[in-house]
Amino acid sequence: MERTFTNFLSALRGADIRVSVAETLDAMETARLMGWSDRQSLHDALAMALAKTPEEKTGFTRIFDEFFAFESFHDRRDGEETEENGQADGGDLLAMLEAGDRAALALAMQEAAVEVGVENIRFFTQRGLYTQRVLQQMGVEGVDAQIQAMGGQGGGGSAGQALQESRAWLFEQVRNYVEQQLSLQGAAISQELREDRLRRSRLGNLDRRDREQMRRIVEKICRRLVALHSRRRKMKNRGQLDIRRTMRRNYGNDGVLFELEWKKRKLDRPRVMAICDVSGSVASVARFLLQFLYELHELLHDIRSFAFSGYLIEVSEHFKDNIADEAADKVMQKVGYMPTDYGESLTNFRESFLADVDRNTTIIILGDARSNNTDPKAEYLKEMHERCKRLIWLNPEPPPLWGTGDSEMRRYRPYCDLLRECNTLNHLERVVNDLLETAQRAA
């Protein structure tokens, strides 16, 4: 039963229902207390333990009904009672088919499916393989041998024909069961493959239809980063004893250290200024970078965002008050689709916002550094580098193109603490993770 329950949880994850380790333990204890006899009560109890949102509750009900559907073996004789045929031996497939014992057949099929590991089915092309494995585990060779023997005895008459029909019906039931398992268990790997493809795809090449899926992936990545770095913060602030405060605290205990005081440290939450080129294909990367940063508000402090093409403006309020797609659309209406001028944009930043940069500020610039042969004003980037804690440049183009044509990357490069190619979600995740790790090492 524990294996069955584990497979059920795997099917839930395949339907994009988040199930943590703690929730798994809670659900298993819930099932133990509720028992398996009352289907509806079990459904309601597990739904409360595992489904958190209305969408997840709907998905949970669908997966529960499909996974625990015990209707695979309907009576092939349209409800005709078969009890008069007697109870067949559960280990004898031939006897079960001749008796028409659907309950024993269903049990035998499920036991055979467990033995062959049908829960491991992942791809549509594996249907036939697992169907044959289940049939063989049930002992279909004996049935085939009996059919062949009957055929050698003048065709077997009506008995032989009935057995062939029963064998065909059995094959159909097992195939349906395998397909049901594929829809449940294969969904997880299909989702993983799709997510992996989207994470590796260049953001400028994605279709608008992928945006909702990408938004969910970004949220999932950010939840993981928050959990990871919050835990690291807590671990870094344990284990260092404050001797002086401990001695003062226990002065009245004649020096016996009943109560310990630990050193406390102010946590460094990075202060971020994100400056994004929103011209052409760079805009799609900027959209997701800003979504990353604002999703990580628990770990980042005072995030300010700026967008530019021909000139630069601050767009922080757009991303605070709207979801990323809506905010990006508003930004594009203001400064998008213009010829890029890095020199003018750096001048705008220097005149209006450079005074706000201090040694606690991390500046992230996202752009291809292609300035349409205008003055790049590299000296202004040098001023920004000298005032900030760290300057990170993310370039959507591959390194071999840096400095070619109208790219000014070689002139900007000396003033970058970190310069990386960045055009996929995987690239963005690594950059944000590095930003958080660097802040923690400095704390």
Phi, psi and omega in degrees: 000326179296321178295318177300317181294321177298318178295324177297317178295323177297320178295323177297316179297324177296335177268016177066033173258115184290129178227110181277173178297316180297319179293327176298314179295319178298318182293321180294321177291322177299314180296323179295320182286323183281329185079176187248005186280324182259102185300313184293319179296320178296317179301312183296319182293315180292325178298321179293327183278333190244329184263126185255334184237163177303321179295319180291326178294320177296314178295323179298314181299318180296313181294320180299313182295321181287318185290319183258036177274117181256037184246016184297323183257076171288152178296119183291351179256032172055047172091000179296131181294140181241008184296331182293344180282349179089164180275124181277159175291123184298339181268359184246100183297320180300316180294322179295320179292317180295325179278346183066034184275090185293328179295314179293323179295318179298317179295316180297320180295316181294321177294319178295321180297321177295317182298321182272356178071047182295341179293348179273000179296135184230333188234153182300327182289350181268001182302308183297321181299311182287329176298314179294322179296318180294316180298317179295320179296328178284343179098035183293339179300323178296321178294316180297321179295320179294319178297318179295320179295318178297325179293332179279355181249048177079024176094347175082352178063207182294327179296316179295319179296319180295321180292321177298319178295320179295322180293317178296319178296319178299316179302317181297318181293317180294319179297319177298319180296317180296319178295324177296318178295324177297317180295330180275307186276328181287341180297326182296310181291326177297318178295318180297317180295319180294317179296318180298319178297316181292323180293331182267345184285145175295130186297331180287346182259359184283148177277153178301333179293340180272354188296319181296317177296319179295322179298318179293323179295317178300316179298319179296316179298317182293322177299320180293319179295320178298314180297318182295310186280335172294319179295320179297322179298316181295320181292324180292340183254031174233154169091356178252108185282134175266100188297312185296315180292325178295317180296318179294320182297328185253022181300323182281359180258020181058036175085357178280125188275078177285324184239130183256145175243132181256150180295138179248139182230139176288125181284138181268106174263119186302137172264120193241136167241117181254121181247114190240130170285124182245030177262139174059219184289342180296333183300323182293324177291319179300320180305313184281327176300314180294323177297318177304308186296317183283336174289337183261033183298336179292333184253339181253149185241134172054065179279126175237138184236146182225145179232147180207157164216281174280330176210173188244139174224159174273136183233021184304316185294328178299317184278341176281327187261350184226161173289163190302317182297315180295318180297316180298321179297319179294321179295317181297327178294331183272312187231001182280167174061031175247158173299134185284134177226096182293323181298313179296320182292319177294326176296315178302316181294317182298318184285327188253334191229350183298329180296339180275353181275131177224188185286357175260003186262132170256123179259127176245121177249127177246117180179164181267000177064020177268110190252019177055039175063023173268169180297119185284347180054051181298333180295333177287325175295325177299317178299317179298319180297321182289333183270331188268169176287319184202139178241120182247129176245126178248120184247121181293342181275152176292151184308324180300339181268351181293125178090359178267153179060232182266015178286131180257022186299324181294329179281332179276333190305320182299341184255017179251125174288330178215129179231121185221150167290137183209102178216009177226167176296324177299319177298314181298318180298317181296320180295313181294320178297319178296321178300316181290320179294320179297319179297321182288324177294330180279346184288000000 
